[in-house]
Amino acid sequence: MTDKRAAVLDAAIEVLGADGVRALTHRRVDARAGVPAGSTSNYFRTRGALVEGVLDRLLERDRQDLAALTANGTTPDRRGLEVLLREYVLYATGPDSVRTRARLALFVESTTVPAMRASVGARRGELRAWGKEILAVLGADDPETAARIVVDYVDGVILHRLTSEDDATDPQTGIGRILDAVLPRPAVM
């Protein structure tokens, strides 16, 4: 991806996260990116193409974040996963809240646009598959269901933290309880 194309997509994410779905226009993205008028439409001829580009860019950046969070290349243990998920929630609702709001805006928008729903589902599926792999290694009886439960819980916590005045609670306790529910208990000696 070219630097200019990435900058346009990052600007589109900022528009979505700061101003909502209705604000996502080629002109507003051009202005936010600080590029000449018409630049966004050179890369993305239609609004639908722009949305697809944004979804791809969100996934690309999520992959980068996952790689950074698991930099040592090993699967975290149960405690490590709890800490990793806590750090993700705090990052997604703190320093990265604009990107998180953009993602959530597209999730909501996809409920009324069938083609977009499939695109969002495919990209979410990739991230859920990552969770499924980790939970399988950690011994979950049904890793697919466990991943769905954990991802749904984390998504709910993120939504609550972004939309509620009650956002100071440390999410680690709830994450720990969810992991306790989907992973086997360690053998007691």
C-alpha positions in Angstrom: 0.0 0.0 0.0 1.3 3.4 -0.9 1.9 6.0 1.8 -0.6 8.3 0.3 -3.3 5.6 0.0 -2.6 4.6 3.6 -2.9 8.2 4.7 -6.2 8.6 2.9 -7.6 5.5 4.6 -6.3 6.6 8.0 -8.0 9.9 7.4 -11.2 8.1 6.5 -10.9 6.2 9.8 -10.5 9.5 11.6 -13.6 10.9 9.9 -15.7 7.9 10.8 -14.4 7.7 14.4 -14.8 11.4 15.1 -17.8 12.4 13.0 -19.7 9.1 12.2 -20.8 7.2 9.1 -22.8 10.0 7.6 -19.7 12.2 7.5 -17.7 9.7 5.4 -17.4 11.5 2.1 -14.6 11.7 -0.4 -14.3 15.5 0.1 -14.1 15.2 3.9 -11.5 12.5 3.7 -9.4 14.7 1.3 -9.7 17.5 3.7 -8.8 15.4 6.8 -5.8 13.8 4.9 -4.6 17.2 3.7 -4.5 16.0 0.0 -5.7 17.7 -3.1 -9.5 17.5 -3.8 -10.3 14.4 -5.7 -7.4 12.3 -4.3 -9.6 9.9 -2.3 -11.9 9.3 -5.4 -8.8 8.5 -7.4 -8.1 5.6 -5.1 -11.8 4.7 -4.3 -14.3 5.6 -7.0 -17.4 5.0 -4.9 -18.3 5.3 -1.3 -18.7 1.5 -1.1 -15.1 1.1 -2.4 -13.9 3.6 0.2 -15.7 1.6 3.0 -14.1 -1.6 1.7 -10.8 0.1 1.8 -11.4 1.3 5.4 -12.4 -2.2 6.4 -9.2 -3.6 4.9 -7.1 -0.9 6.6 -8.7 -1.6 10.0 -7.9 -5.3 9.6 -4.4 -4.5 8.6 -3.9 -2.3 11.6 -5.5 -4.9 13.9 -3.0 -7.5 12.6 -0.2 -5.1 13.3 -1.5 -4.6 16.9 -1.9 -8.3 17.4 1.7 -8.9 16.2 2.9 -6.2 18.6 0.9 -7.6 21.5 2.3 -11.1 20.9 5.8 -9.9 19.9 7.6 -12.9 21.3 5.7 -15.2 18.9 4.5 -17.6 21.5 1.0 -18.3 22.5 0.2 -16.6 25.9 -0.7 -18.8 28.8 -4.1 -18.2 30.5 -2.8 -15.4 32.7 -0.9 -13.8 29.8 -4.1 -13.9 27.7 -6.0 -12.2 30.5 -3.4 -9.4 30.6 -3.3 -9.1 26.8 -7.1 -8.7 26.5 -7.0 -6.2 29.3 -4.3 -4.2 27.6 -6.3 -4.4 24.3 -9.5 -3.1 25.9 -7.6 -0.2 27.6 -5.8 0.7 24.3 -9.0 0.4 22.2 -10.9 2.7 24.6 -8.0 5.1 25.3 -5.3 6.0 22.8 -7.0 4.1 19.9 -10.6 5.2 20.7 -11.1 7.0 17.3 -10.3 3.8 15.4 -12.5 1.8 17.7 -15.4 4.2 17.2 -14.9 4.0 13.4 -15.0 0.2 13.6 -18.1 0.2 15.7 -19.8 2.7 13.3 -19.1 0.4 10.4 -20.4 -2.6 12.4 -23.7 -0.8 13.0 -23.9 0.4 9.4 -23.4 -3.1 8.2 -26.7 -4.2 9.8 -28.6 -2.3 7.1 -26.3 -2.9 4.2 -26.2 -6.6 3.3 -23.0 -6.5 1.1 -21.2 -4.6 3.9 -22.4 -7.1 6.5 -20.6 -9.9 4.6 -17.4 -7.9 4.5 -17.5 -7.0 8.1 -18.2 -10.6 9.0 -15.3 -11.9 7.0 -12.9 -9.5 8.7 -14.2 -10.2 12.2 -14.0 -13.9 11.4 -10.2 -13.6 10.9 -9.8 -12.0 14.3 -12.1 -14.5 15.9 -10.0 -17.3 14.3 -6.9 -15.9 16.1 -8.7 -16.2 19.4 -9.9 -19.7 18.6 -6.3 -20.8 18.0 -5.1 -19.5 21.3 -8.1 -20.9 23.2 -7.6 -24.3 21.6 -3.9 -24.3 22.7 -5.1 -23.3 26.2 -7.4 -26.3 26.3 -10.9 -25.0 25.6 -13.3 -27.8 25.0 -15.0 -25.9 22.2 -12.6 -23.3 21.0 -14.9 -21.8 18.4 -17.7 -21.2 20.9 -15.1 -20.0 23.5 -13.7 -17.5 21.0 -17.2 -16.2 20.2 -17.9 -15.8 23.9 -14.6 -14.0 24.7 -14.8 -11.7 21.6 -18.4 -10.8 22.3 -17.6 -10.0 25.9 -14.6 -7.9 25.0 -16.6 -6.1 22.3 -19.3 -5.4 24.9 -16.8 -4.1 27.4 -15.3 -1.8 24.8 -18.7 -0.5 23.7 -19.7 0.1 27.4 -16.4 2.0 28.1 -16.9 4.2 25.0 -20.5 5.0 25.7 -20.8 5.1 29.4 -19.8 7.5 32.2 -18.7 4.4 34.1 -15.5 3.7 32.3 -13.0 3.7 35.1 -13.5 0.0 36.1 -10.5 -2.2 35.4 -11.7 -4.8 32.8 -9.4 -7.5 34.0 -11.7 -9.0 36.6 -14.5 -9.6 34.1 -12.0 -10.9 31.5 -10.6 -13.3 34.1 -14.1 -14.6 34.9 -14.9 -15.1 31.2 -11.7 -17.0 30.7 -12.5 -19.1 33.8 -15.8 -20.0 32.2 -14.4 -21.1 28.8 -11.0 -22.7 29.9 -10.5 -25.8 32.0 -9.5 -25.3 35.6 -5.9 -26.2 36.4 -5.5 -29.5 38.2 -5.3 -29.1 42.0 -2.5 -31.1 43.7 
